[in-house]
Amino acid sequence: MLVDSHCHLDFPNFAEDLPGVIARAEAAGVTGMLTISTRVAKARVYEALSEAHPQIWHTVGTHPNGAGDEPDVPTEEIVALTRHPRCIGIGEAGLDYHYEDAAPEAVQERVFRRHIAASRETGLPLVIHARDADEHMESVLVDEMKRGTFRAVLHCFSSGRRLAEVGVELGLSISFSGIVTFRRSHALRDIALAVPQDRILVETDAPFLAPEPHRGRSNEPAYTADTARSLAQTLEMDFESFAALTTANFHRLFDKATPSGGKGA
């Protein structure tokens, strides 16, 4: 069994065929999916998805690209929304300086730190988004960990080796997406080899970043299996052992979820 630790099932790509998406995922051995929040304002959408489908859990949080839209959501509101029985994490939140029209760095950092505070208060893991912000991300993580520990995963990892090393030193997990299957992703595969095996997760980030051999198509949770096969080969593990490893890692981190994919406590 596999778990897609990061996907966006509320996106329009899945609106007309969500039952088919879930069926194809299960046929590929993907029995659990974590749909990730991009806006706190959409919390009821994520709750409805996870309530309707026992294979799906959800998170609550503001994506850094939405920090300008939700610059002042209080930590208390995030904490309150995590009380939903199917909400098993916080985020995705973080820093993203890729786009010219991104929210100001100060706004993104403020929003990110509020999510860290919510993670620390609830004990739920934080899903971290980091893009073109390695140095700033490192400084915030190191500073916040000194204020009090929290659990987290660096999702869709595509940053430099230094951030991976810092993340591991701080106790974070590292999640790899379809990017790791791309022909030119040699450096990323080298980073994966250096990450402790008990910290590795797999994801799609669907509908984005479909792995080989599906590159160029809309991504979906079933393709988690392709990323897992590629990573298993990189780590010189058989597929079944790697699938079991990453699933166990997921449930160790997101321990509010039940291994069967059933209703969380």
C-alpha positions as a printed NumPy array, in Angstrom:
array([[  0.   ,   0.   ,   0.   ],
       [  1.064,   3.562,  -0.711],
       [ -0.079,   6.954,   0.546],
       [ -0.033,  10.079,  -1.606],
       [  1.139,  12.459,   1.102],
       [  0.35 ,  15.629,  -0.852],
       [ -2.276,  16.288,  -3.517],
       [ -4.923,  18.91 ,  -4.311],
       [ -8.155,  17.032,  -4.918],
       [-10.243,  20.202,  -4.681],
       [ -8.723,  21.561,  -7.903],
       [-10.906,  21.761, -11.057],
       [ -8.87 ,  18.96 , -12.704],
       [-10.668,  16.441, -10.48 ],
       [-14.148,  17.962, -10.269],
       [-15.814,  15.732, -12.866],
       [-14.093,  12.419, -12.133],
       [-13.114,  12.204,  -8.47 ],
       [-14.57 ,   8.683,  -8.068],
       [-12.493,   7.612, -11.064],
       [ -9.381,   9.263,  -9.616],
       [ -9.875,   7.382,  -6.355],
       [-10.542,   4.084,  -8.152],
       [ -7.406,   4.416, -10.296],
       [ -5.377,   5.251,  -7.21 ],
       [ -6.612,   2.161,  -5.383],
       [ -5.928,   0.003,  -8.456],
       [ -2.325,   1.291,  -8.351],
       [ -2.051,   0.432,  -4.645],
       [ -2.51 ,   3.986,  -3.393],
       [ -5.006,   3.539,  -0.577],
       [ -4.653,   6.9  ,   1.184],
       [ -4.504,  10.496,  -0.03 ],
       [ -3.843,  13.716,   1.859],
       [ -5.512,  16.666,   0.148],
       [ -3.677,  19.848,   1.031],
       [ -5.144,  23.213,   1.926],
       [ -4.087,  26.318,   0.002],
       [ -6.49 ,  28.721,   1.73 ],
       [ -7.951,  28.647,   5.229],
       [-11.1  ,  30.167,   3.729],
       [-11.67 ,  26.888,   1.858],
       [-11.625,  24.743,   5.014],
       [-15.204,  23.548,   4.493],
       [-14.307,  22.306,   1.006],
       [-11.515,  20.123,   2.366],
       [-13.687,  18.901,   5.207],
       [-16.406,  17.852,   2.759],
       [-13.907,  15.93 ,   0.632],
       [-12.495,  13.971,   3.536],
       [-15.927,  13.341,   5.065],
       [-17.237,  11.915,   1.788],
       [-14.287,   9.62 ,   1.026],
       [-12.629,   7.398,   3.649],
       [ -9.432,   7.283,   1.567],
       [ -8.907,  11.042,   1.96 ],
       [ -7.632,  13.187,   4.824],
       [ -7.051,  16.943,   4.733],
       [ -4.978,  19.764,   6.19 ],
       [ -5.706,  23.417,   6.95 ],
       [ -3.497,  26.351,   6.016],
       [ -2.468,  29.116,   3.644],
       [ -0.094,  28.487,   0.73 ],
       [  2.618,  31.17 ,   0.512],
       [  1.243,  32.2  ,  -2.891],
       [ -1.979,  33.016,  -1.062],
       [ -0.349,  34.851,   1.833],
       [ -1.363,  38.167,   0.309],
       [ -5.003,  37.028,   0.277],
       [ -4.884,  35.704,   3.844],
       [ -2.222,  37.809,   5.567],
       [ -3.82 ,  37.951,   9.003],
       [ -5.497,  34.631,   9.76 ],
       [ -4.902,  34.182,  13.5  ],
       [ -3.197,  31.077,  14.798],
       [ -6.278,  30.43 ,  16.94 ],
       [ -8.471,  30.033,  13.843],
       [ -6.08 ,  27.492,  12.316],
       [ -5.96 ,  25.579,  15.602],
       [ -9.754,  25.508,  15.847],
       [-10.115,  24.069,  12.335],
       [ -7.704,  21.241,  13.127],
       [-10.251,  19.813,  15.552],
       [-12.097,  18.261,  12.613],
       [-11.52 ,  14.492,  12.921],
       [-10.215,  14.183,   9.358],
       [ -7.799,  17.125,   9.592],
       [ -4.402,  15.543,  10.229],
       [ -1.945,  18.356,   9.5  ],
       [ -1.337,  22.068,   9.006],
       [ -0.337,  23.817,   5.8  ],
       [  0.839,  23.956,   3.233],
       [  2.632,  27.062,   4.409],
       [  6.077,  28.45 ,   3.803],
       [  8.057,  30.734,   1.535],
       [  7.927,  31.052,  -2.253],
       [  9.851,  33.774,  -4.053],
       [  9.606,  32.306,  -7.539],
       [  7.03 ,  34.709,  -8.954],
       [  7.496,  38.447,  -9.389],
       [  4.029,  39.15 ,  -7.985],
       [  4.559,  37.048,  -4.867],
       [  3.422,  38.428,  -1.532],
       [  6.132,  40.493,   0.222],
       [  8.703,  38.437,   2.094],
       [  7.648,  39.928,   5.426],
       [  4.028,  38.893,   4.84 ],
       [  4.958,  35.373,   3.814],
       [  7.201,  35.008,   6.844],
       [  4.515,  36.269,   9.225],
       [  1.945,  33.844,   7.833],
       [  4.461,  30.989,   7.922],
       [  5.382,  31.621,  11.547],
       [  1.701,  31.591,  12.553],
       [  1.365,  28.159,  11.002],
       [  4.436,  26.972,  12.868],
       [  2.845,  28.235,  16.082],
       [ -0.336,  26.306,  15.253],
       [  1.679,  23.149,  14.602],
       [  3.502,  23.552,  17.886],
       [  0.255,  24.144,  19.793],
       [ -1.682,  21.227,  18.278],
       [  1.159,  18.754,  17.877],
       [  0.063,  18.187,  14.279],
       [  2.746,  18.124,  11.57 ],
       [  3.3  ,  21.139,   9.34 ],
       [  3.474,  20.732,   5.551],
       [  6.169,  23.157,   4.381],
       [  6.39 ,  24.718,   0.927],
       [  9.826,  26.09 ,   0.019],
       [ 10.663,  27.488,  -3.415],
       [ 13.565,  29.761,  -4.312],
       [ 13.869,  30.663,  -0.627],
       [ 16.445,  28.264,   0.806],
       [ 18.417,  30.681,   2.975],
       [ 15.382,  32.44 ,   4.394],
       [ 13.643,  29.117,   4.999],
       [ 16.667,  27.791,   6.863],
       [ 16.861,  30.858,   9.091],
       [ 13.152,  30.72 ,   9.987],
       [ 13.206,  26.989,  10.704],
       [ 16.292,  27.194,  12.902],
       [ 14.915,  30.203,  14.778],
       [ 11.481,  28.664,  15.319],
       [ 12.859,  25.306,  16.419],
       [ 14.785,  27.135,  19.152],
       [ 11.47 ,  28.601,  20.36 ],
       [  9.953,  25.125,  20.665],
       [ 10.006,  21.928,  18.669],
       [  7.43 ,  21.06 ,  16.042],
       [  7.045,  18.3  ,  13.481],
       [  7.103,  18.992,   9.764],
       [  7.76 ,  17.758,   6.247],
       [  9.515,  19.651,   3.462],
       [  7.104,  18.75 ,   0.68 ],
       [  7.859,  18.319,  -3.04 ],
       [ 11.52 ,  18.745,  -2.234],
       [ 13.41 ,  20.507,  -5.028],
       [ 15.69 ,  22.775,  -2.993],
       [ 19.418,  22.479,  -2.466],
       [ 21.298,  19.877,  -0.464],
       [ 21.949,  22.352,   2.358],
       [ 18.228,  22.79 ,   3.134],
       [ 17.722,  19.015,   3.107],
       [ 20.587,  18.594,   5.562],
       [ 19.243,  21.317,   7.846],
       [ 15.766,  19.816,   7.67 ],
       [ 17.065,  16.395,   8.663],
       [ 19.124,  17.902,  11.499],
       [ 15.969,  19.586,  12.8  ],
       [ 14.035,  16.327,  12.702],
       [ 11.962,  17.077,   9.595],
       [ 10.833,  14.589,   6.965],
       [ 11.489,  15.051,   3.24 ],
       [  8.843,  14.291,   0.618],
       [  9.694,  13.616,  -3.011],
       [  7.384,  14.203,  -5.964],
       [  7.499,  13.245,  -9.63 ],
       [ 10.397,  15.658, -10.124],
       [ 12.716,  12.955,  -8.787],
       [ 11.857,  10.769, -11.8  ],
       [ 12.882,  13.368, -14.376],
       [ 15.909,  12.479, -16.466],
       [ 17.921,  15.519, -15.393],
       [ 17.129,  15.282, -11.661],
       [ 20.464,  13.655, -10.794],
       [ 21.182,  16.078,  -7.945],
       [ 17.771,  15.46 ,  -6.402],
       [ 18.258,  11.696,  -6.519],
       [ 21.628,  12.154,  -4.815],
       [ 19.879,  14.123,  -2.055],
       [ 17.323,  11.315,  -1.689],
       [ 20.162,   8.842,  -1.187],
       [ 21.473,  10.942,   1.706],
       [ 18.132,  11.346,   3.519],
       [ 17.595,   8.829,   6.347],
       [ 15.133,   6.248,   5.066],
       [ 12.789,   6.757,   8.017],
       [ 12.272,  10.387,   6.933],
       [ 11.261,   9.79 ,   3.29 ],
       [  7.71 ,  10.349,   2.023],
       [  6.287,  10.228,  -1.505],
       [  3.681,  12.46 ,  -3.096],
       [  2.241,  13.641,  -6.381],
       [  1.447,  17.316,  -5.712],
       [ -1.36 ,  16.505,  -8.167],
       [ -2.463,  17.911, -10.5  ],
       [  1.091,  19.213, -11.002],
       [  4.421,  17.542, -11.795],
       [  3.36 ,  14.18 , -13.197],
       [  6.239,  11.696, -12.996],
       [  7.727,   9.756, -15.855],
       [  6.214,   8.128, -17.872],
       [  3.221,  10.459, -17.469],
       [  5.117,  13.742, -17.705],
       [  3.117,  16.45 , -19.451],
       [ -0.247,  15.052, -18.343],
       [ -2.396,  16.12 , -15.438],
       [ -1.013,  14.355, -12.38 ],
       [ -3.176,  12.204, -10.099],
       [ -2.675,  10.102,  -6.951],
       [ -2.323,   6.811,  -8.871],
       [  1.012,   8.104, -10.168],
       [  2.462,   8.   ,  -6.653],
       [  3.374,   4.439,  -7.569],
       [  5.594,   5.617, -10.429],
       [  7.512,   7.999,  -8.174],
       [  7.85 ,   5.257,  -5.574],
       [  9.234,   2.814,  -8.146],
       [ 11.791,   5.345,  -9.319],
       [ 12.905,   6.144,  -5.764],
       [ 13.032,   2.473,  -4.83 ],
       [ 15.402,   1.917,  -7.741],
       [ 17.529,   4.879,  -6.653],
       [ 17.751,   3.487,  -3.121],
       [ 18.327,  -0.066,  -4.412],
       [ 15.23 ,  -1.352,  -2.631],
       [ 12.468,  -3.559,  -3.949],
       [  9.24 ,  -1.716,  -4.622],
       [  7.144,  -3.498,  -1.995],
       [  9.643,  -2.761,   0.786],
       [  9.911,   0.877,  -0.237],
       [  6.13 ,   1.253,  -0.407],
       [  5.795,  -0.22 ,   3.076],
       [  8.577,   2.044,   4.35 ],
       [  7.072,   5.284,   3.054],
       [  3.589,   4.336,   4.238],
       [  4.92 ,   3.633,   7.732],
       [  6.795,   6.948,   7.622],
       [  3.595,   8.763,   6.645],
       [  1.602,   7.311,   9.519],
       [  4.402,   7.977,  11.991],
       [  4.405,  11.655,  11.028],
       [  0.664,  12.098,  10.42 ],
       [ -0.278,  10.003,  13.413],
       [ -3.831,  11.331,  13.629],
       [ -4.576,   9.294,  10.502],
       [ -5.49 ,   5.632,  10.775],
       [ -3.404,   3.164,   8.73 ],
       [ -6.477,   1.642,   7.087],
       [ -7.553,   4.958,   5.584],
       [-10.645,   4.917,   7.771],
       [-12.021,   7.587,  10.042],
       [ -9.415,   9.337,  12.154],
       [ -9.822,   9.702,  15.89 ]])
